[in-house]
Amino acid sequence: MFDPKSIDDIANRLASAMPPGLNNLKEEFEKNFHAILQSALGKLDLVTREEFEVQKLVLAKTRSKLEDLENRITDMERQLLNKAEM
């Protein structure tokens, strides 16, 4: 689900932000950050950008169809009212 390169980059940046006195532990921290990030992000109920874009298009199409149907119903109601008035 997540790009491993992105997780690696975040873990590296977190490890690089450690105080200089802990540089000898940087690699260990980076591995731990990577594991924690991967675990935490894996538990989230997220979708990929591609899935999001597909659903966005489906929603836009559905919304358009709904508006068309609403307009058709309004036209039919007008026609019924006009016939009833005659």
Legacy VTK file of the C-alpha trace (Angstrom):
# vtk DataFile Version 3.0
C-alpha trace
ASCII
DATASET POLYDATA
POINTS 86 float
0.000 0.000 0.000
2.765 2.425 0.898
5.841 3.074 -1.163
8.703 1.460 0.772
11.033 4.168 -0.518
8.868 6.818 1.181
8.961 4.930 4.467
12.737 4.546 4.129
13.061 8.280 3.501
10.967 9.197 6.564
12.865 6.731 8.763
16.176 8.143 7.494
15.074 11.718 8.196
13.949 10.782 11.705
17.245 9.013 12.389
19.171 11.994 11.002
17.325 14.281 13.390
18.778 12.423 16.371
21.272 14.382 18.476
24.894 14.114 17.258
25.904 12.158 20.364
23.716 9.273 19.188
25.218 8.984 15.687
26.640 5.570 16.501
23.046 4.353 17.031
21.681 5.994 13.880
21.432 2.771 11.855
19.633 0.967 14.682
17.220 3.888 15.169
16.572 4.018 11.433
15.661 0.305 11.365
13.383 0.764 14.380
11.734 3.859 12.893
11.193 1.963 9.643
9.541 -0.965 11.424
7.348 1.292 13.567
6.252 3.413 10.605
5.492 0.389 8.449
3.467 -1.215 11.238
1.544 1.943 12.135
0.798 2.903 8.537
-0.205 -0.661 7.696
-2.909 -0.571 10.384
-4.535 2.525 8.937
-7.543 2.045 6.695
-6.200 4.008 3.732
-6.553 3.740 -0.028
-4.028 4.424 -2.725
-4.149 7.644 -4.746
-5.219 5.589 -7.777
-8.164 4.055 -5.898
-9.126 7.502 -4.600
-9.098 9.008 -8.096
-11.232 6.155 -9.473
-13.794 6.634 -6.704
-13.749 10.389 -7.271
-14.678 9.837 -10.938
-17.400 7.354 -9.977
-18.841 9.862 -7.514
-18.812 12.669 -10.103
-20.596 10.430 -12.627
-23.153 9.357 -10.019
-23.745 12.950 -8.966
-24.315 13.944 -12.603
-26.804 11.114 -13.115
-28.622 12.079 -9.916
-28.940 15.683 -11.065
-30.309 14.489 -14.426
-32.859 12.277 -12.678
-33.895 15.107 -10.357
-34.454 17.346 -13.383
-36.494 14.657 -15.151
-38.682 14.157 -12.079
-39.214 17.897 -11.775
-40.245 18.048 -15.453
-42.644 15.108 -15.005
-44.187 16.729 -11.933
-44.720 19.959 -13.889
-46.353 18.049 -16.733
-48.676 16.272 -14.274
-49.627 19.556 -12.635
-50.301 21.166 -16.018
-52.540 18.235 -17.045
-54.372 18.360 -13.711
-55.075 22.075 -14.132
-56.696 21.544 -17.539
LINES 1 87
86 0 1 2 3 4 5 6 7 8 9 10 11 12 13 14 15 16 17 18 19 20 21 22 23 24 25 26 27 28 29 30 31 32 33 34 35 36 37 38 39 40 41 42 43 44 45 46 47 48 49 50 51 52 53 54 55 56 57 58 59 60 61 62 63 64 65 66 67 68 69 70 71 72 73 74 75 76 77 78 79 80 81 82 83 84 85
